[in-house]
Amino acid sequence: SEILGGLMRGIKYWPLDWQQQAKDQVNGILEFIVSIPEMESAGAWASALRFGIFDRHPTRVSWLMQSLFDNFPPYHKDTNSTLLCRRMALLKPIINELSWRGSPLQ
């Protein structure tokens, strides 16, 4: 998880073709992470994802948000509740980290 967070943090310094290759690798890893039906490691992965996007503009990490929100299968009746909780546990710190760019709701 720590290597993934560092990779996400450092790819901004790479050439564009390397960045795309790294993003594809990260998306493959994320697909695996979301599909694991256990909650013990969700906190470590969520921390790594949050570190990877720390203090970055949301447009710079839109590829990650698109992957987490759009590319993974939505809820359906055959989905395990543990998988849904794991997905929410991974998304919560990311949304909190990106909230500094939004205006407060009143």
N, C-alpha and C positions, 0 to 999 in steps of 0.2 A: 504494500500500500504506500509506503514511503517513497519507493522508487517511482511509482506512478505519479504521486504528487510533485516530485522533483522534475519529472519529465514534462508534466503539464506546465510547470512554472518556467522551464528553460527553453521550450521550443520556440518562444518568441524571438530568440536570437539566431535561429537557424535559417538557412535558405528556404524558399517557399516549397520546393519539391520535397525536401526533408520534413518540413512541417506537416505536409499532407500525409506523408507516410506515417509519421508519428501519430497524427490524429486518427488515422485508420487503425493503428495498433491499439491506441487508447480506447477507441470505440469497441473493438473486439474484446478487450479486457473488461470494459464496463458491462458489456452484454453478459459475460460470464459472471461478473460480480452480482449483478441484479438477479440472476437466475439461481443463485445458491440459496436453498431453503433453510437458512439458519440465521440467527440474530447475533451470535457472539462476536463476530468480526465486523458487524455493520458500523460500529462506532469508529473503529480504526480506519475503515475505508472512507467514511464520511469526513473524518479529520483530514485524510490525505487529499480528498477532493476539495475541501475548503482551503487547504494550504495552496493547492494548485491554482486557485482563482483569487487568492487573497489580494486585495487592493488593485484589482484589474478592472478595467472598464467592461461592462456587460457585452459590448459589441465585440470585444476581443475574445470572449469565451462563448460566443453564441453557438459555435459548433458543438460545444459540450452540452449546453442547455437544450439544443435541438435534439441531440442524441438521447439525453435523459428523458425528455418529455415526449418526443414524437416517435422515435425509432423502437422503443420497447413496447411490447404488446399491452394494450389497455386491459382493464379489468373485464373479466367475463366469468360466468358461473363456475368454470372449472379451475379458476385460479386459486391457489393456496393463499390463505390469509397471511401466512408468514412471509410470503413473497411480496405481498402488498405492503406489509409493515416494513420490510427491509427497504423497499423502494422509497417509502416515505421517510425512513430514517436517513437514507442517503441524500434525499432532496432537501430536507429541512435546513441543514447547515449551509447548503449552497444558496438557498433563497435568502437566508439571514445575511450571508456575506454580501450578496448583491443588493440588499435593501438600502444601502447607503446612497445609491444612485437615484432612488425613487423619492417622490415627495411624500410627506406624512399624510395619512388619511385622517380627516377630521369631520 
